[in-house]
Structure formats: C-alpha cells, structure tokens
C-alpha cells in the first residue's frame, strides 16, 4: 500500500525531520521498501498528520497539486533530496560516526537556501517557524526543522529500530534510554513472535531427540516381561 495513512502508519519519530525520514518503510529491506510519499496528495496528508499544516492550509495545498502535475513532481523530487540527505546525517548520529563531507555540504546548501527564502517572524525570540502556505514553504520549513535537530544535542538520542529490515528511526526519550523498537506493537511484536517460535522449535526438537533415544524392546523382550532398559544393558 502506498500513500499516507496516519492510522496505518503512526508518527513515531518524535520530531518532524525524523518522521520525514520514516516516510520510507522497510528502508533496509529492498524487497519490501515502500515510499509512502508517492504523490503530492500523500505529502499534504503527511504534513497535516505531522502538525506542519492545519486542515485549511492542507486543502489550499491540494488544489495546486492537482492542477499542476509537473510542478507537484518537482516538489517531490526536492522533498526526496532533503529526506535522503537528512537520513544520511541522522544515520551517522545513530552509528556514532562523523557525517560524510558530501552529505554535510549538501545539507549546508539546502539549509542556506531555505533560510534565505524564509524571513524571521516578527517576534522574539527569533524564529523562522511559520505556517507554510505553499509546497516550497513546506519544504523549507522541513529543512529548517531538520537543521534545528541536527544542531541540538538531542540528535545524539536518535536510535534505529532493531527490527530486521525496518530502518525506522526515533528519538529515544525513554527514562532508561533503552528503547529498541519503532513500536512495541509493530516490530516489538514481531520480535516476540520470532522468539516464541524459536522456543517452540527448540522444545519440539528436544522432545523429538528424547523420542529417538527411547528404543523399543526387541521382539520377545516385552513378551517376556524384560524391561527395554535392562535388556540393553
């Protein structure tokens, strides 16, 4: 299933930039990988679910997406570029390594362009956060939000879901900083099911081994009332 459905794919990243990266499901499993932002309408639905636009602004964005398909496709190309560069930087944080120079340069250009197009709001403290009214403004807001996270110590708390192939990221704000799953009801449940299956198979294997080791009495032994164990001795 493509497109964005908040009910089927709840936002678990803890930050809009992380949730943007997570619009790709099964990122680490090419056979199952799905890009849920496959059209501009899906982007609008996701942005509304992420709290980046209100219902009125979302409706205002849908019309140009329908009226200008080439323009909408251009927006999606830019979005994917932002998303993959942000993913590369967050992945470096997850694995405790410095970001690649090429990724850092690419994000530097993206963030500078976004800042240049986004004036400060007339208030203090200074902020460029504003409700976007166009797709361009929405992409700029996402880029600037990613910059805020990447420049904050909180980025060091980004974790990778331990589910095989999942690839989703999240900010670990658990008290013990030991969260392992994108969701306990999703990859967490799959892990519990795998471990239960493995235990069941081990128990079945042990039972089969015991059955194989219990040789039946040879013909005549049982009839003579001789126990199989004593006869083998």
TILUMKE-519401 format. One record per residue: residue in three letters; x, y, z of N, C-alpha, C, CB in turn. Coordinates in steps of 0.1 Angstrom, whole numbers, padded with zeros to 4 digits, always signed. Glycine has a CB too. Layout:
% TILUMKE-519401
ALAXYZXYZXYZXYZ;...
***
This chain:
% TILUMKE-519401
UNK+0009-0012+0000+0000+0000+0000+0009+0012+0000-0010+0000+0012;UNK+0006+0022-0009+0013+0034-0010+0005+0046-0004+0018+0037-0024;UNK+0010+0058-0005+0002+0069+0000+0004+0070+0015-0013+0068-0003;UNK-0002+0080+0021+0000+0082+0036-0013+0080+0043+0005+0096+0039;UNK-0013+0071+0053-0025+0068+0061-0020+0068+0075-0031+0054+0057;UNK-0024+0079+0082-0019+0081+0096-0023+0069+0105-0024+0094+0102;UNK-0035+0064+0103-0040+0053+0111-0031+0040+0109-0054+0050+0108;UNK-0027+0038+0097-0019+0026+0094-0004+0029+0097-0020+0022+0079;UNK+0000+0041+0097+0015+0044+0099+0016+0056+0109+0022+0047+0086;UNK+0014+0054+0122+0015+0065+0131+0029+0071+0131+0012+0060+0145;UNK+0030+0083+0135+0043+0090+0135+0050+0087+0148+0041+0106+0134;UNK+0061+0080+0147+0068+0076+0159+0082+0082+0161+0069+0060+0159;UNK+0086+0091+0152+0100+0096+0153+0103+0105+0164+0103+0103+0140;UNK+0093+0113+0168+0095+0122+0179+0099+0136+0174+0105+0117+0188;UNK+0100+0138+0161+0104+0151+0155+0101+0150+0141+0120+0153+0157;UNK+0096+0162+0135+0092+0162+0121+0103+0157+0111+0087+0175+0117;UNK+0115+0160+0114+0126+0156+0105+0128+0141+0105+0139+0163+0108;UNK+0126+0135+0117+0127+0121+0118+0115+0114+0112+0129+0116+0133;UNK+0103+0120+0114+0091+0114+0108+0092+0115+0093+0079+0122+0113;UNK+0098+0126+0087+0100+0127+0073+0108+0115+0068+0107+0140+0069;UNK+0119+0112+0074+0128+0101+0070+0120+0088+0071+0140+0100+0080;UNK+0111+0087+0080+0103+0074+0082+0092+0073+0072+0098+0074+0096;UNK+0090+0082+0063+0080+0080+0052+0085+0070+0042+0078+0093+0045;UNK+0097+0064+0044+0101+0052+0037+0100+0041+0047+0116+0054+0031;UNK+0092+0031+0044+0091+0019+0052+0100+0008+0047+0076+0014+0052;UNK+0105+0000+0056+0114-0011+0052+0126-0006+0044+0107-0022+0044;UNK+0132+0005+0049+0143+0011+0042+0155+0001+0040+0148+0023+0050;UNK+0157-0008+0050+0168-0017+0049+0165-0030+0043+0173-0020+0063;UNK+0153-0032+0037+0149-0044+0030+0144-0040+0016+0138-0052+0038;UNK+0153-0041+0006+0149-0036-0007+0137-0043-0013+0161-0038-0017;UNK+0135-0056-0009+0123-0063-0014+0110-0057-0009+0124-0078-0011;UNK+0110-0051+0003+0098-0046+0009+0097-0031+0009+0096-0052+0022;UNK+0108-0024+0005+0109-0009+0007+0097-0002+0000+0122-0004+0001;UNK+0091+0007+0007+0080+0015+0002+0081+0029+0005+0066+0009+0008;UNK+0080+0038-0005+0080+0052-0003+0065+0057-0002+0087+0060-0015;UNK+0061+0061+0010+0047+0065+0012+0044+0079+0007+0044+0064+0026;UNK+0054+0087+0003+0051+0100-0002+0053+0099-0018+0061+0111+0003;UNK+0044+0091-0024+0045+0088-0038+0038+0098-0046+0039+0074-0041;UNK+0030+0107-0040+0025+0118-0048+0022+0130-0039+0011+0114-0055;UNK+0019+0142-0045+0018+0154-0037+0006+0153-0027+0016+0166-0046;UNK-0004+0146-0030-0016+0145-0021-0011+0137-0008-0027+0137-0028;UNK-0003+0127-0010+0003+0120+0002+0011+0129+0010+0011+0107-0003;UNK+0019+0138+0004+0027+0147+0011+0018+0156+0020+0036+0156+0002;UNK+0007+0161+0014-0002+0170+0021-0008+0163+0033-0013+0175+0012;UNK-0012+0150+0031-0018+0142+0042-0008+0140+0053-0023+0129+0037;UNK+0005+0137+0049+0015+0135+0059+0018+0148+0067+0028+0130+0053;UNK+0019+0159+0060+0022+0172+0066+0011+0176+0076+0024+0183+0056;UNK-0001+0173+0073-0012+0176+0082-0011+0167+0095-0025+0174+0076;UNK-0008+0154+0092-0006+0144+0104+0005+0148+0113-0004+0130+0098;UNK+0016+0154+0107+0028+0158+0114+0026+0171+0121+0040+0159+0105;UNK+0014+0178+0119+0012+0191+0125+0019+0202+0119+0016+0190+0140;UNK+0023+0201+0106+0030+0211+0099+0021+0221+0092+0040+0206+0089;UNK+0009+0216+0089-0002+0224+0083-0015+0221+0090-0002+0222+0068;UNK-0024+0231+0091-0037+0228+0096-0046+0224+0085-0043+0241+0103;UNK-0058+0219+0088-0067+0214+0077-0070+0224+0066-0081+0210+0084;UNK-0071+0237+0070-0074+0247+0060-0062+0249+0050-0077+0261+0066;UNK-0050+0249+0056-0038+0250+0047-0036+0238+0039-0026+0253+0056;UNK-0040+0226+0044-0039+0214+0037-0048+0214+0025-0042+0202+0046;UNK-0060+0219+0026-0069+0220+0015-0064+0229+0004-0083+0224+0020;UNK-0058+0240+0009-0052+0250+0000-0041+0244-0008-0048+0263+0007;UNK-0034+0235-0003-0022+0229-0010-0027+0218-0020-0012+0223+0000;UNK-0038+0212-0017-0043+0201-0026-0046+0206-0040-0055+0194-0020;UNK-0052+0218-0041-0056+0223-0054-0045+0224-0064-0064+0236-0053;UNK-0034+0231-0060-0023+0232-0070-0016+0219-0073-0012+0242-0064;UNK-0017+0210-0063-0011+0197-0066-0018+0189-0077-0011+0188-0053;UNK-0032+0192-0077-0040+0185-0088-0039+0193-0101-0054+0185-0083;UNK-0038+0206-0100-0038+0214-0113-0025+0215-0120-0042+0228-0109;UNK-0014+0212-0113+0000+0213-0119+0008+0200-0116+0007+0226-0114;UNK+0005+0189-0123+0013+0177-0120+0028+0178-0122+0008+0166-0130;UNK+0033+0185-0132+0047+0186-0133+0053+0194-0121+0051+0194-0146;UNK+0046+0204-0117+0051+0212-0105+0051+0203-0093+0042+0224-0103;UNK+0040+0195-0091+0040+0186-0080+0051+0176-0080+0026+0179-0080;UNK+0054+0171-0092+0065+0161-0093+0079+0168-0089+0066+0155-0107;UNK+0080+0180-0093+0092+0188-0090+0094+0189-0075+0092+0202-0097;UNK+0082+0192-0068+0082+0193-0053+0087+0180-0047+0068+0197-0048;UNK+0082+0169-0052+0085+0156-0047+0100+0152-0049+0076+0145-0053;UNK+0105+0156-0060+0120+0154-0062+0128+0162-0052+0124+0158-0077;UNK+0124+0174-0049+0131+0182-0039+0130+0176-0026+0126+0197-0040;UNK+0117+0172-0023+0115+0166-0010+0123+0153-0007+0100+0162-0008;UNK+0124+0145-0017+0132+0133-0016+0147+0136-0014+0130+0123-0028;UNK+0151+0146-0021+0165+0150-0019+0168+0155-0004+0169+0162-0029;UNK+0159+0163+0001+0160+0167+0015+0160+0155+0024+0149+0177+0019;UNK+0150+0146+0022+0148+0134+0030+0160+0125+0031+0136+0126+0026;UNK+0166+0123+0019+0178+0113+0019+0190+0120+0025+0180+0109+0005;UNK+0192+0133+0023+0204+0139+0030+0202+0139+0045+0206+0154+0024;UNK+0190+0142+0049+0187+0142+0064+0189+0128+0069+0173+0147+0067;UNK+0184+0118+0062+0186+0104+0066+0201+0101+0068+0179+0094+0057;UNK+0209+0105+0058+0223+0102+0059+0230+0108+0071+0230+0107+0046;UNK+0226+0120+0075+0231+0127+0087+0226+0120+0099+0228+0141+0087;UNK+0214+0117+0100+0208+0110+0112+0214+0096+0113+0193+0109+0111;UNK+0217+0089+0102+0223+0076+0103+0237+0077+0109+0223+0070+0089;UNK+0244+0088+0105+0257+0089+0111+0256+0091+0126+0264+0102+0105;UNK+0246+0099+0131+0244+0101+0145+0241+0088+0152+0233+0111+0148;UNK+0232+0079+0146+0228+0067+0151+0241+0058+0154+0219+0059+0142;UNK+0250+0058+0144+0261+0049+0145+0274+0055+0151+0265+0044+0131;UNK+0272+0068+0156+0283+0074+0163+0295+0077+0155+0287+0065+0175;UNK+0293+0081+0142+0304+0085+0134+0302+0099+0128+0305+0074+0122;UNK+0312+0105+0124+0311+0119+0118+0303+0118+0105+0325+0125+0116;UNK+0296+0128+0101+0289+0128+0088+0298+0128+0077+0279+0139+0087;UNK+0294+0122+0066+0302+0123+0054+0303+0137+0049+0297+0113+0043;UNK+0315+0141+0044+0316+0155+0039+0306+0159+0029+0331+0157+0034;UNK+0304+0150+0019+0295+0153+0008+0280+0155+0014+0294+0141-0002;UNK+0276+0147+0023+0263+0149+0029+0262+0162+0037+0260+0137+0039;UNK+0273+0166+0044+0273+0178+0051+0272+0190+0042+0285+0179+0060;UNK+0280+0189+0031+0279+0200+0021+0266+0202+0015+0290+0198+0010;UNK+0260+0190+0011+0246+0190+0005+0236+0197+0015+0242+0176+0001;UNK+0237+0193+0027+0227+0198+0037+0230+0213+0039+0227+0191+0050;UNK+0242+0217+0039+0246+0231+0041+0239+0240+0031+0261+0233+0041;UNK+0240+0235+0018+0234+0242+0007+0219+0243+0009+0238+0236-0007;UNK+0213+0232+0012+0198+0231+0014+0194+0241+0025+0194+0217+0017;UNK+0201+0241+0036+0197+0249+0048+0199+0264+0045+0204+0245+0060;UNK+0210+0267+0038+0212+0281+0035+0201+0286+0025+0226+0283+0028;UNK+0198+0278+0015+0187+0282+0006+0174+0284+0013+0186+0272-0005;UNK+0171+0275+0022+0158+0275+0030+0158+0288+0039+0156+0263+0038;UNK+0169+0291+0045+0170+0302+0054+0168+0315+0046+0183+0302+0062;UNK+0174+0315+0034+0174+0327+0026+0160+0330+0021+0183+0326+0013;UNK+0152+0320+0019+0138+0322+0015+0128+0324+0026+0134+0310+0006;UNK+0133+0322+0038+0123+0322+0050+0127+0333+0060+0123+0309+0057;UNK+0121+0345+0059+0124+0356+0068+0120+0352+0083+0117+0369+0064;UNK+0126+0359+0092+0122+0357+0106+0108+0362+0108+0132+0365+0115;UNK+0101+0355+0117+0088+0360+0122+0091+0372+0131+0081+0349+0130;UNK+0082+0382+0130+0083+0394+0138+0080+0392+0153+0075+0406+0132;UNK+0089+0386+0160+0087+0383+0174+0101+0379+0180+0076+0372+0177;UNK+0101+0379+0193+0113+0374+0200+0109+0363+0209+0120+0385+0208;UNK+0117+0352+0211+0130+0350+0205+0128+0348+0190+0137+0338+0211;UNK+0139+0351+0182+0139+0350+0168+0135+0336+0164+0153+0354+0162;UNK+0127+0335+0153+0123+0322+0148+0119+0323+0134+0112+0316+0156;UNK+0122+0313+0126+0117+0313+0112+0105+0303+0110+0128+0308+0103;UNK+0100+0298+0121+0089+0289+0121+0076+0297+0117+0087+0282+0134;UNK+0069+0292+0107+0057+0298+0103+0049+0287+0096+0059+0310+0093;UNK+0036+0290+0095+0027+0280+0088+0029+0281+0073+0012+0282+0092;UNK+0033+0271+0067+0036+0271+0052+0023+0272+0044+0044+0259+0047;UNK+0023+0280+0034+0011+0282+0025+0014+0276+0011+0007+0296+0024;UNK+0026+0272+0008+0029+0267-0005+0038+0254-0002+0037+0277-0014;UNK+0040+0246-0013+0048+0235-0012+0063+0239-0009+0047+0226-0024;UNK+0067+0249-0016+0081+0254-0014+0083+0258+0001+0084+0266-0023;UNK+0074+0265+0007+0075+0269+0021+0075+0257+0030+0064+0279+0025;UNK+0067+0247+0026+0067+0235+0034+0080+0228+0034+0056+0225+0029;UNK+0086+0227+0023+0100+0220+0022+0110+0228+0029+0104+0219+0007;UNK+0109+0242+0029+0118+0250+0036+0117+0248+0051+0117+0265+0032;UNK+0104+0247+0056+0102+0245+0070+0107+0232+0075+0087+0246+0073;UNK+0106+0221+0066+0111+0208+0070+0126+0209+0071+0107+0198+0060;UNK+0133+0216+0061+0147+0217+0061+0152+0224+0073+0152+0224+0048;UNK+0146+0235+0077+0150+0243+0089+0147+0235+0102+0142+0256+0089;UNK+0136+0227+0102+0134+0219+0114+0145+0208+0115+0120+0212+0113;UNK+0149+0203+0104+0160+0193+0104+0173+0200+0109+0162+0187+0090;UNK+0175+0212+0105+0187+0219+0109+0187+0221+0124+0188+0233+0102;UNK+0176+0225+0130+0174+0226+0144+0178+0214+0152+0160+0231+0148;UNK+0173+0202+0147+0176+0190+0154+0190+0186+0152+0167+0179+0148;UNK+0196+0187+0140+0209+0183+0138+0219+0192+0146+0213+0184+0123;UNK+0215+0204+0149+0224+0213+0157+0222+0212+0172+0222+0227+0152;UNK+0213+0203+0176+0210+0201+0190+0215+0188+0196+0195+0202+0192;UNK+0219+0188+0209+0224+0176+0215+0214+0165+0214+0228+0179+0229;UNK+0201+0168+0212+0191+0157+0211+0193+0148+0200+0177+0164+0210;UNK+0200+0152+0189+0203+0144+0178+0211+0131+0182+0210+0151+0167;UNK+0218+0132+0193+0226+0121+0198+0217+0110+0204+0236+0125+0208;UNK+0204+0113+0206+0195+0103+0211+0187+0097+0200+0186+0110+0221;UNK+0190+0099+0188+0183+0092+0177+0188+0077+0176+0186+0099+0163;UNK+0178+0068+0175+0181+0054+0175+0174+0048+0163+0176+0047+0188;UNK+0180+0036+0159+0175+0028+0148+0167+0016+0154+0186+0023+0139;UNK+0155+0014+0148+0147+0003+0153+0155-0010+0150+0133+0002+0145;UNK+0154-0019+0160+0162-0032+0159+0154-0042+0151+0165-0037+0173;UNK+0142-0039+0146+0135-0049+0138+0143-0051+0125+0121-0044+0135;UNK+0145-0064+0121+0152-0067+0108+0146-0060+0096+0153-0082+0106;UNK+0153-0052+0089+0148-0046+0077+0140-0033+0079+0140-0055+0070;UNK+0136-0030+0092+0127-0019+0094+0133-0006+0089+0124-0018+0109;UNK+0144-0002+0096+0150+0011+0092+0145+0023+0097+0150+0012+0077;UNK+0133+0023+0105+0128+0035+0110+0137+0040+0122+0113+0033+0115;UNK+0137+0053+0123+0144+0060+0133+0135+0066+0144+0154+0071+0127;UNK+0140+0069+0155+0132+0076+0166+0141+0082+0176+0122+0065+0173;UNK+0136+0092+0182+0143+0099+0193+0140+0091+0206+0139+0114+0195;UNK+0150+0085+0212+0148+0077+0224+0147+0087+0236+0159+0067+0226;UNK+0134+0089+0240+0132+0097+0252+0128+0089+0264+0122+0108+0249;UNK+0130+0076+0263+0126+0067+0274+0135+0070+0286+0127+0052+0270;UNK+0130+0067+0298+0137+0071+0310+0151+0064+0311+0129+0067+0323;UNK+0152+0052+0307+0164+0044+0307+0172+0045+0294+0162+0030+0311;UNK+0167+0052+0284+0173+0053+0271+0176+0039+0265+0186+0061+0272;UNK+0167+0030+0267+0169+0017+0262+0158+0012+0252+0169+0007+0274;UNK+0151+0022+0246+0141+0018+0237+0147+0011+0225+0133+0030+0232;UNK+0141+0000+0220+0147-0008+0209+0138-0008+0196+0149-0022+0214;UNK+0125-0005+0198+0116-0007+0186+0110+0006+0182+0106-0017+0190;UNK+0107+0007+0169+0099+0018+0164+0085+0018+0172+0097+0017+0149;UNK+0080+0006+0174+0067+0005+0181+0067-0009+0188+0055+0007+0172;UNK+0063-0010+0200+0062-0023+0207+0051-0031+0200+0059-0021+0222;UNK+0041-0025+0194+0031-0032+0188+0034-0036+0173+0018-0024+0188;UNK+0045-0032+0168+0049-0035+0154+0061-0044+0154+0051-0022+0146;UNK+0073-0038+0153+0085-0046+0153+0087-0053+0167+0097-0037+0150;UNK+0082-0047+0178+0083-0053+0191+0075-0066+0191+0079-0044+0202;UNK+0063-0066+0185+0055-0078+0184+0061-0088+0175+0041-0075+0179;UNK+0067-0084+0164+0074-0094+0155+0085-0101+0162+0079-0087+0143;UNK+0093-0093+0170+0104-0099+0178+0099-0109+0188+0112-0089+0184;UNK+0088-0106+0195+0083-0115+0205+0078-0128+0198+0072-0109+0213;UNK+0072-0126+0186+0067-0138+0179+0078-0146+0174+0058-0133+0167;UNK+0089-0140+0169+0101-0148+0165+0107-0156+0177+0111-0139+0159;UNK+0108-0149+0188+0114-0156+0199+0105-0167+0204+0117-0146+0211;UNK+0092-0165+0204+0083-0176+0208+0084-0188+0199+0068-0171+0209;UNK+0085-0185+0186+0086-0196+0176+0099-0203+0178+0085-0190+0161;UNK+0110-0196+0180+0123-0203+0182+0122-0211+0195+0134-0192+0184;UNK+0116-0207+0206+0115-0215+0218+0107-0227+0215+0109-0207+0229;UNK+0096-0226+0207+0087-0237+0204+0095-0247+0196+0075-0233+0197;UNK+0103-0243+0186+0110-0252+0178+0121-0259+0186+0117-0244+0166;UNK+0127-0252+0195+0138-0258+0204+0131-0269+0213+0145-0248+0212;UNK+0120-0266+0218+0113-0275+0227+0108-0288+0219+0101-0269+0234;UNK+0103-0285+0207+0099-0297+0198+0111-0305+0194+0092-0291+0186;UNK+0123-0298+0192+0135-0306+0188+0140-0314+0200+0146-0297+0184;UNK+0139-0309+0212+0143-0317+0224+0134-0329+0226+0143-0308+0236;UNK+0121-0327+0224+0112-0338+0225+0114-0349+0215+0097-0333+0225;UNK+0117-0344+0203+0120-0354+0192+0133-0362+0195+0122-0347+0178;UNK+0143-0355+0201+0155-0362+0204+0153-0373+0215+0165-0352+0209;UNK+0145-0369+0225+0142-0379+0235+0134-0391+0230+0134-0372+0247;UNK+0125-0388+0220+0117-0399+0214+0127-0409+0206+0106-0394+0205;UNK+0136-0403+0199+0145-0411+0191+0154-0419+0200+0154-0402+0182;UNK+0158-0414+0212+0167-0421+0221+0160-0432+0228+0173-0412+0231;UNK+0146-0433+0228+0139-0443+0236+0136-0455+0226+0126-0438+0242;UNK+0146-0464+0225+0145-0476+0216+0134-0485+0221+0158-0483+0214;UNK+0126-0491+0212+0116-0501+0217+0122-0514+0220+0105-0503+0206;UNK+0116-0522+0228+0121-0535+0232+0121-0544+0219+0113-0542+0243;UNK+0131-0553+0219+0132-0562+0208+0121-0573+0209+0146-0569+0207;UNK+0118-0579+0198+0108-0589+0198+0111-0600+0209+0107-0595+0184;UNK+0101-0603+0217+0102-0613+0227+0106-0607+0240+0113-0622+0223;UNK+0113-0595+0241+0117-0590+0254+0104-0585+0262+0126-0578+0252;UNK+0096-0578+0254+0084-0573+0261+0075-0584+0265+0076-0563+0252;UNK+0074-0594+0257+0065-0606+0260+0070-0613+0272+0064-0615+0248;UNK+0084-0613+0274+0090-0620+0285+0090-0612+0297+0104-0624+0282;UNK+0085-0599+0297+0084-0590+0308+0098-0584+0312+0079-0598+0320;UNK+0107-0584+0302+0120-0578+0304+0119-0563+0300+0131-0586+0296;UNK+0124-0554+0309+0123-0540+0305+0133-0537+0294+0126-0531+0318;UNK+0130-0528+0285+0139-0525+0274+0152-0520+0279+0133-0514+0265;UNK+0152-0511+0290+0165-0506+0295+0174-0517+0300+0162-0496+0306;UNK+0168-0527+0308+0176-0538+0313+0181-0547+0302+0168-0546+0323;UNK+0173-0549+0292+0177-0558+0281+0189-0551+0274+0166-0560+0271;UNK+0190-0538+0272+0201-0531+0265+0214-0532+0273+0198-0517+0262;UNK+0212-0532+0286+0224-0534+0294+0230-0548+0293+0221-0531+0309;
***
